[in-house]
Amino acid sequence: MSRKFIMIDEGFVCAYCGKTVLPIGYTARDHCPNCLRSKHVDINPGDRNATCGGMMMPVAIEKCQKGIKLVYSCQRCGMIKKNIAARDDDMELIIKISSGTCI
């Protein structure tokens, strides 16, 4: 299976907090900037081929060349995924995650 990134920048209503999330405009939108949750919909970035549909909970952060990566754990199947933080993400929540505080 290919690890190729598929660019899908679409809006959605967050399944966790209910916020309407607009497309980001410079990369693929893959999580809610308000609560940082995501939905397990991809096998490879942007493919929308996962059938799990579980909530992806941010559990840690990592520094990378492009900034900060959010580390997610699927609450249904346990899959671990990493996504680059978006410019409009709630920085206070990112700080809480980095300090080990549950959100």
N, C-alpha and C positions, 0 to 999 in steps of 0.2 A: 504494500500500500504506500502511496506517495505521501511525503511530508510537505507537499507544496501548499503554500498559503493561498487561499481563495478569498479575494477581496469582496466582502459583503458588508456594506455600511448601511444598515437599515435601523429604523426606529422600532421601538417595542414598548409594551407596558410591562414593568418589572413584576414578575410573579411573586416576589417577596414583599416589596414595600408599596407596590401599586403605582409608582411614579411613571409618568409618560416620559420615555427617554428618546431623544431625537438623534438622528444620525450625527456622527462626530465631524465628518467632512475631510479628514486627513488620513484616516486609517479605518479599519473595520471596527465597528462598535461591538464589543463582546461582553460587556457587563454594565450594570447600573452604576452611574457615578454617585448616586445618592447613598446607597447601602453597600455597594461594591459586590453584590451577589450576582451570580450568573446562572444560566440554566445549561445543563449538560445536553447540548444539541450537536456538538461536533466530535468526530473521531480525529480528523486532521483539521487545522484551523480553517474555518469558513465552509466546510463541506456539508454541514447540516445532516450528517449521516448517522449520528448517534440516536439510538432508540430509547435510551435510559430516561431522559427528561428530568432527572433529579436536580435539586438545587445545589449549585456549586458555592461552597462557603469559603471565603478567604481565610486562610489559616496562618500564613506567613508572608513575608516579603523578601525579595532578593534584589541586590543592586546588580545592574547590568550596564552594558555600554550605552543603551538607549534610555537609561533612567532607572525605573523601579519596575520589577516584575511582581505581580500578585500571584501567590501560590494558592491554588484552590483544591479542595477536596470535595468530591461529590458525596452528598449526604445519603444517596441511595445505593450507589455501587462501589464507592471508595476510590474511584479514579482520581489521580492527581494530575492537574494541568497547571500551566503557567501562562499568564497573560500580562502584557506590558500595561502599566497604569496609564490612564488617559489624562490629558491636561486638566480636565474638569472634574476629576475624581475628588472626593471628600478627603482632603489631606489629614484632617483630624482622625478619621477612621484609619487611614494608613499608618499614622503614628501609633494608634492604639494596637493595631495588629503587630507592628514592629516591636512593641514593648511586651507582647504576649498577653495583652488584654483581650478578652473575648468581646466580640461585637454582636 
